[in-house]
Amino acid sequence: MTAPLRQVEVDAAEAIIERAEIAAGHDGTAELALAIRYENGVAGHVTIDADTGFSIMRALGAADLNGLIGRSWREVSKGL
Amino acid sequence: MYDLVIKGGRVVDGTGAPAFAADVAVKDGRIAAIGEALGEAKAVVDAGGRVVAPGFIDPHTHFDVQLLWDGAAKPALEHGITAVVPGNCSLSLAPLKAVDRKTLVGMFQQIEEMPPEAFTEAFEWTWEDFAGYRRALEQNLAINVAPLVGHSVIRLWVMGADANQRAARAEEVAAMQDLLRECLKAGAVGLSTSFVDVDEHARPVPSRFADFAELDALAAVLGEFGRMLQIVPEFYDTDITIARIDQLAELSLRHGIPTTFSPVFDSRFAPHAAPRQLARVEEQFERGARVWPQMQTRPIDISFSLLRPSLFFARLPAWMRTLRQPLAERLAALRDPATVERLLTDAGPDGGDALFGSLVARGGDGCPPEFAGETLAEIATRRCETPAQALISLSLEHGLDVAFIAASRGHDATDRIGPMLASPHVHIGASDGGAHISSFATYGDTGYLFSEFVRRSGAMTLEEAVKKITSETAEIWRLKDRGALKQGFAADIVVFDPDSIDRGEEHPVFDMPGDGMRYVRGSIGVDTVVVNGKIAWAKGAYTDAKAGEICGLA
């Protein structure tokens, strides 16, 4: 996929999704790869399976990957 | 007189030593001599211009069921693989009480995508214990097998329906230890467990309910035999995986056992993930632990059809909105001109060429045969459409049952992966042979090792690559007298062309019980495969040889 994703300024107040991308899952499905920036500045990555990825996008009302960027990781955790 | 002599080849003996010109003689299933002018033989294979190497060993497969009706684990054997390790990820076909068969079949269907007929039509399920499964396997083997026993089935045997509900009580753990001991005595090469897998209802498999005390107790039994513990860690999260590496190291040191985990993938999105895991592995090896990360050679593809929602479209809001709808609404939307217009706009001004043009129609489904294997750009040209239009119209014409593949979308950075594969502490494996059968082909990783990482990138020499998938694997798993061309070793031999060995194109076949479909890849450049002294594959065809056996263990 080549469509550009928007950039966000990192807010140090809480952990947010800094980047979101489509990843190739080991079972051949498309998965969701998220880069998270925690409030202490540390970056983390997590890959989320398709079903959970859809659940998260639905819970956050995200129409596409751009709708995830800048969102609170705490909010995502609620959607899991 | 020898049974077989392979003449005129370059011997790459599996130890990493430089190739040398020699003949290889076989007698009574064993390598009898390596040298020149060895004498008469009942059969001769001309290996002029070819490499003669030990048979390759695949340490992570799910051929458990297939081996019961296809003792060659086709097409694994034609790629030069002469030994496979089934029973990974906590699942094996024994020990299992008859009453629990349906439960296990559900788990296998989820993980292997095996049709239900595979369990009801293709073999007679006569056993409950591991020794009985071994006897059933041994009747039909063309390839060698080093079977793991699955933690989930051990739990199921001891705890019944509670196996995927709770932690085990002390007396249950003791019963599991006894059962594991029995399986190891019957030839199991180790224990597999999983912290990730789910059954057909998306419920965690039983092994995921074990606490550390249970795993520790079972590892203690593995320690009595020096056998392997295989795990699937939470590979989607690097930090948790590193914690599992530390846990495996603890078990390895405490009980004196080898351990292995898989898969490890390289990721362009998270480029530090795999190196961090491997760095922790290095630290643990320095402490004396044995924690072998398994890394596959092949890149990962994404496959999908419009029958089910896929995150492949996650950058395209109109496509996401449309394809997330229930099937009836989705079909109606895809037939609605206004919706299609929005989809085409979303796909970009190039008609979706950049997004969809390189997708390949896979075949094996509703796709017309004349389009199978073609890119969407090619199909679009033939149909006078844009790739986005072709994706929609072709899918609609066939009830959305047209699968497409986006090739090499993960674990595909050869320049990064090559050095990792070459590391002395990385175990080449994780092929998943025999699993995911209706999603993608899990065969040909060894051919890809030579074509991509020896010939194209030069990440390792031919001798190093052969060693990684022969003697190194045999030593890690303690397979006795296998993995090298040495006098007295089992005559597992592959003759191949080093300039052309590769994996073939992926294609669908309908050879599963119940006319089930699976994707496979044939081999390229593999001339002859010998298993325990018998030619099992030659001149592009399987023979009738059934010389495979359960691997003896050192």
Interface residues (C-beta under 8 A of the other chain):
Chain A: M1 T2 A3 L5 R19 A20 E21 I22 A23 A24 G25 H26 D27 G28 T29 A30 E31 L32 A33 A35 G44 H45 V46 T47 I48 D49 A50 D51 G53 F54 M57 A63 D64 L65 N66 G67
Chain B: A202 F235 Y236 D237 T238 D239 P263 F265 S267 F269 A270 A273 P299 I300 D301 I302 S303 F304 P309 S310 L311 F312 A314 R315 L316 P317 M320 R321 R324 G348 A354 L355 A406 R409 G410 H411 D432 H436 S439 F440
